[in-house]
Amino acid sequence: MTAQGQTRADSLLLVDDLKKYFPVKKGLFKRVVGHVKALDGVTMDMAAGETMGLVGESGCGKTTFGRTVSRLLHPTGGRIRFRMGDGYQDVTTLKERDLKAYRRQVQLVFQDPHSSLNPRMLVGDIIGEPLLVNGVKGRRQREDAVVRRLETVGLNGDYRRRYPHEFSGGQRQRISIARALILNPSMIICDEAVSALDVSVQAQILNLFLDLQEEFALTYLFITHDLSVVQHVSDRITVMYLGKVVEQAPTETIFREAIHPYTQFLLSAIPIPDPDAKKEAAQMDGAVPDPANPPSGCAFHPRCLFASERCVTEQPYLVEAGSDHYVACHFLLDAE
């Protein structure tokens, strides 16, 4: 689903007005006194074979979006559709027992490879477990598949007989990627997949992602707080703030002519590897508001230097600001 509600012919994933609210409970009887609106009406479409970068500060809802799309979390509202075969499967309300086919197509790579790999299991069993869950009972068949996937991600097939603690952080992340690939998915959700790694290792893993995308025609949702990372791998970028999409555009457009003040602030925070370079940082006040008690109108208005009375009282919605460029900002509309 595009920002204007039109389905593209090559769309693989369609997310329409997705909501995820977490109840806030207080008192002896744990009464619900409010909700944390982690996702509050997110709309997005992803084409087959593209990489969508999802960026924003901590607490903006990026990880919740990835976990809700993968159905690790049950959505509060909205709709998630995924192309399977000749049509789209609505996975929003599927029961747990009916999600197996969808989860074969949508896999995750988590941020911390140390905690996402069971330390008591051999690497071969970790990677091969999804095959066992999906009915591949022959041990030799699973072992051959594990060896192939380890070699695909640049590791020796004999590593299947070792435990996760015997590997470096970069190698453990390669193991996580091999596990995600073992079922031949069409889409992988990468949740801060390189943020826990050294910078030199980050580059290796990012290049691995690009090589795998070309080899297996993968679609990526790349969740990160680092815009310099998504600049390297993404075709389009979606910027989130407090559970809402504030800007979406092709990567080159975001870096060349970002419109929303929040996007401009994120771009200005990217460090320049030159001690003599001068860079004027975009200004922004305060900290991220409490998602359990978000501001009225535009959620960004308490921190925005361009906020007007309209921003305080009226919520902005995504409008087209250029070719495949959408932004939710009253300042843009007022300027026009």
C-alpha positions as CSV (number, residue, x, y, z in Angstrom):
1,M,0.0,0.0,0.0
2,T,1.5,3.3,-1.0
3,A,1.0,6.4,1.2
4,Q,-1.9,7.3,-1.0
5,G,-3.6,3.9,-0.6
6,Q,-2.8,2.6,-4.1
7,T,-1.4,-0.9,-4.6
8,R,1.6,-1.2,-6.8
9,A,1.7,-4.2,-9.2
10,D,5.0,-5.4,-7.8
11,S,4.1,-5.1,-4.1
12,L,5.1,-8.0,-1.9
13,L,4.0,-6.6,1.4
14,L,1.0,-4.3,2.0
15,V,0.6,-2.7,5.4
16,D,-2.5,-0.5,5.9
17,D,-3.2,1.6,8.9
18,L,-1.3,-0.7,11.3
19,K,-1.8,-0.2,15.0
20,K,-0.2,-1.8,18.0
21,Y,-1.2,-0.6,21.5
22,F,0.2,-1.9,24.7
23,P,-2.0,-1.5,27.8
24,V,-0.8,0.4,30.8
25,K,-2.0,-1.2,34.0
26,K,-2.0,0.2,37.5
27,G,-3.3,-0.6,41.0
28,L,-3.9,-3.7,42.9
29,F,-6.3,-5.1,40.4
30,K,-4.1,-4.1,37.4
31,R,-6.8,-2.0,35.8
32,V,-6.0,-0.6,32.3
33,V,-5.6,3.1,32.7
34,G,-4.2,3.9,29.2
35,H,-2.2,2.6,26.2
36,V,1.2,3.0,24.8
37,K,0.6,3.6,21.1
38,A,3.7,2.0,19.7
39,L,2.2,1.9,16.2
40,D,-0.5,4.4,15.4
41,G,-1.7,4.0,11.8
42,V,1.4,3.0,9.9
43,T,0.9,2.5,6.1
44,M,3.6,1.0,3.9
45,D,4.1,-1.1,0.8
46,M,7.3,-3.0,-0.2
47,A,8.0,-4.2,-3.7
48,A,9.5,-7.6,-4.3
49,G,13.3,-7.4,-4.3
50,E,13.7,-4.0,-2.8
51,T,15.2,-2.9,0.5
52,M,13.1,-0.5,2.7
53,G,15.1,1.3,5.4
54,L,13.0,2.1,8.6
55,V,14.7,4.7,10.7
56,G,14.0,6.8,13.8
57,E,15.1,7.4,17.4
58,S,14.8,4.7,20.0
59,G,11.2,4.3,21.1
60,C,9.7,5.4,17.8
61,G,8.1,2.0,17.1
62,K,10.6,0.5,14.5
63,T,11.1,-2.8,16.3
64,T,7.4,-3.1,17.1
65,F,6.6,-2.6,13.5
66,G,9.0,-5.4,12.4
67,R,7.7,-7.8,15.1
68,T,4.1,-7.0,14.3
69,V,4.6,-7.5,10.5
70,S,6.2,-10.9,11.2
71,R,3.3,-11.6,13.6
72,L,5.5,-12.2,16.6
73,L,3.1,-9.5,18.0
74,H,-0.6,-9.5,17.3
75,P,-1.8,-6.1,15.8
76,T,-4.3,-4.0,17.6
77,G,-5.8,-2.8,14.3
78,G,-5.0,-2.3,10.6
79,R,-4.2,-4.9,8.0
80,I,-1.1,-6.8,6.8
81,R,-1.2,-8.6,3.4
82,F,1.5,-10.6,1.9
83,R,1.7,-11.9,-1.7
84,M,1.7,-15.7,-1.7
85,G,1.3,-17.4,-5.1
86,D,-1.1,-15.6,-7.3
87,G,-2.8,-13.4,-4.7
88,Y,-2.4,-11.8,-1.3
89,Q,-2.9,-13.5,2.0
90,D,-4.3,-11.4,4.8
91,V,-2.2,-12.4,7.8
92,T,-3.6,-9.9,10.2
93,T,-6.0,-12.1,12.0
94,L,-4.5,-15.6,11.3
95,K,-4.4,-17.9,14.3
96,E,-1.0,-19.2,15.5
97,R,-1.5,-22.6,13.9
98,D,-2.2,-21.0,10.5
99,L,0.9,-18.8,10.4
100,K,3.5,-21.5,9.5
101,A,3.3,-20.9,5.7
102,Y,3.7,-17.1,6.2
103,R,6.6,-17.4,8.6
104,R,8.4,-19.6,6.1
105,Q,8.4,-16.6,3.8
106,V,9.2,-13.9,6.4
107,Q,12.2,-14.4,8.6
108,L,14.1,-12.2,11.1
109,V,17.7,-11.3,11.9
110,F,17.9,-9.8,15.4
111,Q,20.2,-7.1,16.8
112,D,22.2,-9.2,19.2
113,P,23.6,-12.4,17.8
114,H,24.8,-13.5,21.2
115,S,21.3,-13.5,22.8
116,S,19.4,-14.7,19.7
117,L,21.4,-18.0,19.5
118,N,20.7,-20.7,22.1
119,P,24.1,-21.2,23.8
120,R,23.2,-24.9,24.7
121,M,22.6,-25.9,21.1
122,L,25.2,-26.7,18.4
123,V,25.2,-24.3,15.5
124,G,24.0,-27.1,13.1
125,D,21.0,-27.7,15.3
126,I,20.2,-24.0,15.6
127,I,20.2,-23.5,11.8
128,G,18.5,-26.8,11.1
129,E,15.7,-26.4,13.7
130,P,13.3,-24.5,11.3
131,L,13.6,-27.4,8.9
132,L,12.6,-29.8,11.6
133,V,9.7,-27.6,12.6
134,N,8.5,-27.5,9.0
135,G,8.5,-31.3,8.5
136,V,12.0,-32.1,7.2
137,K,12.6,-35.2,9.4
138,G,15.7,-36.7,7.7
139,R,18.8,-35.7,9.7
140,R,21.2,-36.1,6.7
141,Q,18.9,-33.8,4.6
142,R,18.9,-31.2,7.3
143,E,22.7,-31.4,7.7
144,D,23.3,-31.0,4.0
145,A,21.1,-27.9,4.0
146,V,22.9,-26.5,7.0
147,V,26.3,-27.0,5.4
148,R,25.1,-25.2,2.2
149,R,23.8,-22.2,4.2
150,L,26.9,-21.9,6.3
151,E,29.0,-21.8,3.1
152,T,26.5,-19.3,1.6
153,V,27.2,-16.8,4.4
154,G,31.0,-17.3,4.2
155,L,31.5,-19.9,7.0
156,N,33.0,-23.4,7.0
157,G,30.4,-26.2,6.9
158,D,32.3,-27.9,9.8
159,Y,31.3,-25.1,12.1
160,R,28.0,-26.8,12.5
161,R,29.6,-28.9,15.2
162,R,30.5,-26.0,17.4
163,Y,28.7,-23.9,19.9
164,P,27.8,-20.1,19.5
165,H,30.2,-18.9,22.2
166,E,33.1,-20.2,20.1
167,F,32.6,-17.5,17.4
168,S,33.1,-13.8,17.2
169,G,30.2,-11.3,17.0
170,G,30.4,-11.1,13.2
171,Q,30.5,-14.8,12.8
172,R,27.5,-15.3,15.1
173,Q,25.6,-12.8,13.0
174,R,26.4,-14.8,9.9
175,I,25.0,-17.9,11.7
176,S,21.8,-15.9,12.4
177,I,21.6,-15.0,8.7
178,A,22.1,-18.6,7.7
179,R,19.2,-19.6,10.0
180,A,17.0,-17.0,8.4
181,L,17.9,-18.3,5.0
182,I,17.4,-22.0,5.7
183,L,13.7,-22.0,4.7
184,N,14.4,-20.0,1.5
185,P,12.2,-17.0,2.5
186,S,11.3,-14.2,0.2
187,M,11.6,-11.4,2.8
188,I,13.9,-10.9,5.8
189,I,13.4,-8.3,8.5
190,C,16.7,-7.1,9.8
191,D,16.2,-5.5,13.2
192,E,19.4,-3.4,13.9
193,A,21.3,-6.3,12.4
194,V,24.7,-4.6,12.4
195,S,24.5,-2.1,15.3
196,A,26.1,-4.5,17.8
197,L,29.1,-5.1,15.5
198,D,32.4,-3.3,15.0
199,V,32.4,-0.8,12.1
200,S,34.7,-3.0,9.9
201,V,32.5,-6.0,10.5
202,Q,29.4,-4.0,9.8
203,A,30.7,-3.3,6.3
204,Q,31.3,-7.0,5.7
205,I,27.8,-8.0,6.9
206,L,26.1,-5.2,4.9
207,N,27.9,-6.4,1.7
208,L,26.9,-9.9,2.6
209,F,23.2,-8.8,2.7
210,L,23.6,-7.2,-0.7
211,D,25.2,-10.3,-2.2
212,L,22.4,-12.5,-0.8
213,Q,19.7,-10.2,-2.1
214,E,21.1,-10.5,-5.6
215,E,21.5,-14.3,-5.3
216,F,18.2,-15.1,-3.8
217,A,16.0,-12.2,-4.9
218,L,15.4,-11.2,-1.3
219,T,13.3,-8.3,0.0
220,Y,14.6,-6.6,3.1
221,L,13.0,-4.4,5.8
222,F,16.1,-2.9,7.3
223,I,15.4,-1.4,10.7
224,T,18.1,0.9,12.1
225,H,18.7,4.2,13.8
226,D,21.8,4.8,11.7
227,L,21.0,6.6,8.4
228,S,24.5,6.1,7.1
229,V,23.7,2.3,7.2
230,V,20.5,2.6,5.2
231,Q,22.1,4.9,2.7
232,H,24.4,2.0,1.8
233,V,21.7,-0.7,1.4
234,S,18.2,0.8,1.0
235,D,16.2,1.7,-2.1
236,R,13.6,3.7,-0.1
237,I,13.6,5.1,3.4
238,T,10.6,5.4,5.8
239,V,11.1,7.8,8.8
240,M,9.0,7.1,11.9
241,Y,8.4,9.3,14.9
242,L,6.3,8.2,17.9
243,G,4.5,5.4,16.1
244,K,3.8,7.3,12.9
245,V,5.4,7.7,9.5
246,V,6.5,11.3,9.0
247,E,8.4,10.9,5.7
248,Q,8.9,8.3,3.0
249,A,11.0,8.6,-0.2
250,P,13.7,7.0,-2.3
251,T,17.0,7.0,-0.5
252,E,18.6,9.6,-2.8
253,T,15.7,11.9,-2.3
254,I,15.8,11.7,1.5
255,F,19.6,12.5,1.5
256,R,19.3,15.3,-1.1
257,E,16.0,17.0,-0.2
258,A,14.5,15.8,3.1
259,I,11.5,17.9,4.0
260,H,10.3,17.0,7.5
261,P,12.3,18.8,10.3
262,Y,12.7,15.5,12.1
263,T,14.3,13.9,9.1
264,Q,16.6,16.9,8.6
265,F,17.7,16.5,12.3
266,L,18.5,12.8,11.9
267,L,20.5,13.6,8.8
268,S,22.4,16.4,10.5
269,A,23.4,13.9,13.3
270,I,25.4,11.7,10.9
271,P,29.1,12.1,11.8
272,I,31.5,13.2,9.1
273,P,34.8,11.3,9.1
274,D,36.8,14.5,8.6
275,P,38.0,16.5,11.7
276,D,38.2,19.7,9.6
277,A,34.8,19.4,8.0
278,K,32.2,22.0,9.2
279,K,28.6,20.8,9.5
280,E,25.7,22.8,10.8
281,A,23.4,20.6,12.9
282,A,19.7,21.0,12.6
283,Q,18.1,22.3,15.7
284,M,15.6,20.4,17.8
285,D,14.3,20.9,21.4
286,G,13.7,18.4,24.2
287,A,13.4,14.7,24.3
288,V,11.1,12.1,22.8
289,P,7.6,12.5,24.5
290,D,6.0,9.7,26.6
291,P,4.3,7.4,24.1
292,A,1.7,6.6,26.7
293,N,0.8,10.3,26.7
294,P,1.6,11.7,23.2
295,P,1.2,15.4,22.4
296,S,-1.9,16.6,20.6
297,G,-1.9,17.4,16.9
298,C,1.5,16.7,15.4
299,A,3.5,14.5,17.9
300,F,6.7,16.3,16.9
301,H,5.5,19.8,17.6
302,P,7.0,20.2,21.1
303,R,10.4,19.7,19.6
304,C,10.0,21.5,16.3
305,L,11.3,25.0,15.7
306,F,8.7,25.6,12.9
307,A,5.6,24.5,14.9
308,S,2.5,26.7,14.5
309,E,-0.9,26.7,16.3
310,R,-2.1,24.3,13.6
311,C,0.6,21.8,14.6
312,V,-0.7,21.8,18.2
313,T,-4.3,21.1,17.4
314,E,-4.3,19.2,14.0
315,Q,-2.6,16.0,13.2
316,P,-0.8,16.0,9.8
317,Y,-1.2,13.2,7.3
318,L,1.1,12.0,4.5
319,V,0.8,14.0,1.4
320,E,2.7,13.7,-1.9
321,A,5.6,16.2,-2.0
322,G,7.2,14.9,-5.1
323,S,7.7,11.7,-7.2
324,D,7.3,8.8,-4.7
325,H,8.0,11.3,-1.9
326,Y,5.5,11.6,1.0
327,V,5.7,13.8,4.1
328,A,3.4,14.5,7.0
329,C,4.1,18.1,7.9
330,H,1.9,21.2,8.3
331,F,4.9,23.5,7.7
332,L,5.2,22.1,4.2
333,L,1.5,22.7,3.4
334,D,1.6,26.2,4.9
335,A,4.7,27.0,2.9
336,E,3.0,25.9,-0.3
